[in-house]
Amino acid sequence: MEHLKLTHGSDVVKIKASCETENLDVYMKPIGNYNRYDYSPAKFHDFPRLHGWDVGADSRLSYDEEVLRMAHEDEDSKPPGNDLKEKRAAMLQTWLFFGLIYTIVRNDAKPFLKFSDLRYDRNVSTKHLVGALEQWYKYVVDMARDNLSTARLYMVEVELVLRKAKAVVRSNCGFSTSPGKDEKVLDQNHLDYVSNELALTLMVLGETLSSWKGQVIQATKTSITGWHDHQEEHGWGLPRYVFEGMEVDGWCKRKIHVLQSQLGSDATLLLAAYFSQRDNKQRKDDAIEKRHQKCTREDCKMIVGDQKSTKSRDYKKAYNTKHTLTCKLKGCEDAAVKPNLGDIHNKLKDDEIPLLTIERTTTRTGASSFALKVESHPGSTRHVRYGAISHVWSDGWGNEVGNWLYPCQIAVIFRALNEAAVNRRIRKSDQISPEKTIPFWMDTLVIPVIAGNDNTDRTLRTRAIQQIGRVFSGASLTVVLDNGLISMQDDPDTQCQTGMRILTSTWNTRLWTLQEVADSKKIYVMTYQSSNTGTAVLDLDDILHDLFDVSGGVGPGSFTRLTMRHLSDSIMNTTRKRGGEDASSSLGNQPFMRIVDTWRAARWRVSFGRGNPTV
């Protein structure tokens, strides 16, 4: 499916077709007066019957052995084997890949693509599909300009073809992820089994054509009420290819369920979500350690610390602060970087927000050491420009035994804050040394850990937690730390993949991070490295803007638009008050809009997170 390369990355071209293309010629032979070059909608609907197949009321395919034999009694033609699965695969691919493209992507004379254009090295190919769809788009626009009524009738025919194909694909290729329901033939030995690759190919192709159809109708104003499907849910089925891949790769069952609920039966978006996380080193580490082994559809039971087996085979779960995945700092294992707790306590007693800075010292050998300093701001931090750190504890950025982090973690925070401050134009205006960060707040470092029954610590801890709303609403910028996102390099040419990575990240699926997002003026996401700029932080507003720009065109950009919509909803982008906005004009001041936005974002998040102080 090469036409998805710009939105899904290069991995998507590796999907194989399920049957050899030379066998398809059998079904392309003319039968009686049937013209193999007549790809009108009427012939599309008749195609199964003419080749010995029947489409039932439930859109399931069945065949008549006698009719099938008579249809191919030409001595030079032989059915593609006696195996029903092979026949079914050939039928589905011929009718709903080649036939569907020929029926829709054409002009009055012929299809814009030849058989040879749609196969490569014995596999089907969509390399030339977008170019052909652009020709089709122009053809319908010209038709509508000449005769709008003719164009409307033509688009109704296209709609009926796509509805027929969609029903057949969903019934014969999709499956249910809900236990206890018909899973649409998961057993590979079943006669009705359709391979993962073929099913995915038909779903993605159908969604691509439906997407272009919708934009053609919009551009030509050929919509007729009652004839065209205006529902947002345009998915062609749940792709077994994706869900089996997620299971093999050790994804959390709860996350899979939430993702499927969020993206519906849109195979193209689900494929994008799957591919976007294939290079996630944190997910791979979780799978190796089997941290999601006990998770269910209803509950994430991730083991966030060490697993120590006992004789009774029970697990002793202990939360451990974790080194970064790429930690190479000498002596980091036994080192701890911590602030002066007495200074933090004094700030909290005065109901001030404790802010820290990181100071870096570099030796002659190039080695770096870091120190945390509690910032002193006489009076109030109200006018201080500072950053806030948003993270999830399951990534190991928390600490249950003390207010400290490992040097490797501090090094990541140092880089993220510095680059975000440059992006936000704070560093230069505030004349901050390159060896020192802007002031910042992070729960792990400033919210006191309760030691025994110390009521003083308990009181100050409660006060610090109550400050969280003030912290994020007052911060000039928020930096997101997610181990999975940090482990993956951003590709500026695949905006859809970048957006999907953030949408499906652990950070973006936790409930308590929603408050931090909603109150943040400016959000920067830490990644491994953004290719072109060499920076490690991405501006979330810029990502949404880029998605909007890409989705402004026709065709595959529509999937980018869907990604943009889901990502925007997940961070309450409609009512989130950005820096510099006039509070009196902000949509966030309209309570009903805030409620709607909160519901959209909260329904796809989970509250799991042992040890997080906001829980």
C-alpha positions, 0 to 999 in steps of 0.5 A: 500500500505504497500510497500511504507512505507519506502518512504512515511511513515506509513500513507500510509498503511491506504488506503483501498480497495474499494470492499470485496476480497471474491467477487473477486473469482467470476472473478477468476473462469475458464470459459470453457477452460479458466485456472484460473492459466494461467496468460500469457500476452495473457490471461491478454489481453483476461480477460475483454472479457471473463468476459463480459467487453469490452475495447474501443478504448479510453480504457474506460470499458463497459460491455454487460449485456447478456455476463456478465450473461452467463459468470456467469451462473454457479449456484454456481457463482453469479456476485458481485451484480447488481450495475454497480459500484460494478461490475466495481470495482471488475473487475478493482481490479481483472484484474489490481491488482491481474491479473496484479501482477500475469501476471508480477511477476511470473516465468515459472511455477507460480506467486511469490504471492498467492491470500492470500498473497495479501489480509489482513483483507478483504483488498488488501495488498502489504506487500509481493510485494517487496520480490516477485519483487526481485524474479522476478528481479532475474528471468529475470536476469537469463533468460537474462544470458541464452538467451538474445533474449528470455529475450528481447521478454519476456520484450516486452510482459511485456511492452505491458501488462503494456501499456494496464493496464496504458491506462485503469487506466488513462481512468477509474480512473484518472481525470483532475484538469483543469477547463472546461475539462473532470474530468473523473467522479467525481460524486460518483453517476455516474455509471462509478465512481471508488472510490478514494482508488481503483483508487489510489491503481491501479495507485501506483501499476502500477507505482511500476511495471513500475519502476521495469520493467525499472530497469530490462531492464537496468540491463539485457540490454533487451531494444528494440528501439520502444518497450519500453517507455523511457519517464520520465513521467511514471505517471499512472494518477492524483489521486483524493484521493490526490487532494480532500484530499488537498482541504479538508485540506485547501491547497492553490489552487495555490500551488496544481496547481504548485505541479501538474504541477511539479510532473505531473501525477505521483500518487506515488509522488503526494501521497508522497507530500500530506503525507509529509505535513500532520503533518505541523502545519503551514498549519493546522493553515493556514487552520483554519484561512482560509488564503488561502480561496480566492486563485485561481489556477492562484494566491495565495492571502494568507492573511498574517496578521490579518483579521478584518471584517468590515460592508461591509464584506471587509478584512483589511489586515495588516501584523503582525510579528508572534510568533512561533507556539510553543511560551511559553516564559513568557512576549514574547507577548509585548517584542521586540528584536532589534539591535542598528539601529545607528550602522547598519546605519553607516555600510551601509553608509560605504557600509559594510554588517551589521552583528549581533550576538545573546547573551543569558543570563540565570537566576538562574531560567533557563529563557533565555533572548536575546540581538542583538549586531552589530558586529564590524569588522575593514576594511571589513567583507570579511574574516569573517565567518558568517551565513545568514537567508533565510525565507519567510515573509508569515510565520511571520518572517518579520516586516513592522514597525521596525527592531525587532523580538519577543524573541521566534523567536530570540530563534529559530534563536539562536538554528539554528545558533549554531547547523549549526555552529557546523555542519559546524565546525565554532564554535570550530575553531573560539572559540565562546562562547556557549552563543553567535551565530556566526555573521549573517545577516537577512533582517528583522533585518538589512534592514532599515524600511522606516519611513515616507518620510525619504530619508536617510532611503530610501537610506540606505534601497536600499543599504542594498537590493543591498547587498543581493547577496554579503551577501549570496555568502559570507556567510559560511552557510545559515539557512532556516526558514520555519514554516512548516518544523520547526513544523515537526519532521524529520524521518531519515528512510524516506528520500523520505518524508524528501526530499518531505517536503522540495520540497513542503515547502513554502520556496522552492516555493517562487521566491525570495528565489531562489537567496539566494539558488543559492548563498549559499555555504552551506544550513541548513534546520531547523526542529523540531528535527532530531530523531537520533541526537537530532539536529534541522538542516539538511544539504541539501547536506546530504539530497540529498546524502542520497536520492542518496544512497537510490535510488541506488537500485531497485524498490521503490528506483526509486521514491526516485530518482525522489524526489531527481531529483525534489529537486535538480532541485528546488535548482539549485544543478547542478550549485550552487557553494558549499563551498570549490569548485574551482571557475574555475571548477564550472559548475556555470561559464558556462552561458548556464548551469546557464540559464538551471538550473535557468529555471528548478528552477524558473518555479515552484516558485511564487513571492507572498510575501507582504512586502518582501524587495527583491520584 
